[in-house]
């Protein structure tokens, strides 16, 4: 009904045929009954009325086909039925049905032509289909005939051929798969042969082939297996890379690098390599120290393996410390050498690769070349950065080992060996990465300062003991003796000491010097040091019986008549001690002969004068320099201690032989202000003058006293009071000249000391040399002054002069007796000097100083004698001049000293007798070298001759004013 309603509302819009198609098959076949048609004809054909009736039909009748109209209407019936109402309602429904039926009939009549036409088309279509069925049947029949006759056989052949081709391809694939399945065996063989590039190349090819056959189900498992194999190869490759750290092999490393390049992991390989080097350093030092700790423990207790490296180092014993240190450095050297050779390999490889790239320049390879260049730069920077990292790790490990044991009680040679090993290691570090090894320097500096303080204190006590037992006998050494011949100074003769860094060597030497890495690259180890190598050497410095040969002993006492036998320096009139120059002057043969008499060193070979104590001090200096040369950071401390050795020796010589308050008070300037300052400084800083420690003293004072040494005492075996021996002149010569020789050795060592002294501390070294070392020769004056003062009886001469009458009235032609007595004293002094020279060689400067002192004292005694004169005439003054001239003439035959010391001192005083009042006053003001007594006597004697009493008072006042500043 719903469709009918929709058709009625859309009438005129569609063709009859379309309307027929819209009806269901039942509706299409239903035809109105005769009664319905009759009713339709009886009703008025009013379309509007008909439409209103249709519109009055309830919507529920148009809902769907399954709607039950009867049930609906029955349910609508009221509870109480009325026949009339039912009939009316029935008539209404009939009207509605009639309207609908009429409407349907009209529509059917309207669409009938289209229906007929469509029916004809359907009939025609049916005929065509029947014809097509006949044609298809005939075609199939003919095809079956063709199939059976020709096509089936030919196509069968083609199909078989195609199937054959597919099977051949499948067979190849299966063979490839079979080969892939067996690849793991070949890969294992190649890994055992360490052919890592070949294994990776094969594995990558297998993976590429597997990706080609990934459509096979078995390949997925093989692909995962190949990936696992590749990861296994990378692990073995990492293990192979770690082996490079301890024993670099070019072929092995080349294979490893090629393998990583195939994997495209060049940068990763470099990161891994540095990690392995760090691990290798840790494992190496731990295993070396652990081995010695377990060896010394004497058991296989595993508790040591659980200790940290720092704690493990504290278990090293003193006996095993040095061999363990040597092995530790050897092992670390191997690691650093491997890293050095690794860098060399990369440098050579980069050069070769760059040469290949430059020779084959192809635009297609630009990208690959840039990538390789990036990798090379990365590797180069990584390796350069790794140098300092690896060296820092090495320093920290060695530092921990060094500070793990107290070295203060080690023997000197053992400690020097430790320093030498560490010095070599620091040299390795400087050559390795240019490092100054601050960590190592600081750690070894701590140990060295601690050790050296204890060592130096002991050596100072030994030196005091040596000095107190020293008899100051000459130690016979060869004339060619040099401190470089001593074992302790052998390190200075080496062209390249292991302790001298390349930076300290001359540029010419450094350019031609082979580094340790170059020297030991092919094999060997710089830490293979023989600790007792010097024991195989012998020192040849001592002379037999004081002579180097029988011929020299024979020639030592022969007469020297020819000028050619006289050394050149002795042919000079005198030699300036400051410049070493001689005045340009003709020298007579007589002067040369007289000079031979005063040359007291011709009866011995010109060998250095030194004692056993001197030799011991020199050896100590050599040991100190060894330590300083090896460990430059403590150079200042060592040089300071070396200066104390020299200070104490100088102070001892002065205390033994030069200290005499009576002679120092003469005011003759025997001890220069510089020498006095030096001696006072030594006494204050080094000498412990207290007999026993003060218990109430502060802790600081006690610490200061620990740094000081008691003043030494002269051995009772040394006699300085005998006139026959010139009051111990031989001992004084040996002591003083040994000090001078020691000073000369310090001067010789100054450039070496200056080279290692820190710049900030160099003023100390310069001050030490300028104020202490250079004063050694100045000690001769006070030491030999004592001999000169006692060797001649000056008091007897004053007594003889006092008996002379100087107020004579006539000029005398004969000199006085005291002059002859004085000259005899000088001759006796000369004889005894010759006797002493037979025991000990007296150098020319010493003999000159002795003669100078004696002459100076004699001249001052003459002035003092003249100053004691109560009365004197002009003739008496002439006699004074005669006596003095006679004295000078005879004296010049005994000595070579020119000019005669203090000659003007006597002559000026004698001539002052002739001065007038005015001249006398100015003369007194100008000549302050004379004593008040001498000047007063001069004025008193001149009274009545040239000056009156008033002038005398004035002159005495002038003398008093002049003398006042001296008080």
Helices and strands as residue ranges (DSSP letters): H 2-9, H 16-22, H 25-29, H 34-42, H 47-56, G 59-62, H 69-76, H 83-146, I 147-151, H 152-181, H 183-192, H 196-212, H 217-243, H 250-263, H 266-297, G 302-306, H 309-313, H 318-359, G 363-365, H 366-403, H 412-433, H 438-469, G 483-485, G 487-492, G 502-504, H 507-512, H 516-519, G 533-536, H 550-556, G 563-565, G 568-571, H 589-598, H 612-630, G 632-634, H 635-653, I 654-658, H 661-664, H 673-685, E 687-688, H 699-706, E 709-710, H 729-756, G 759-761, H 762-771, G 773-775, H 779-791, H 794-802, H 817-839, H 844-867, H 874-894, H 903-911, G 912-914, H 917-926, H 932-942, H 949-964
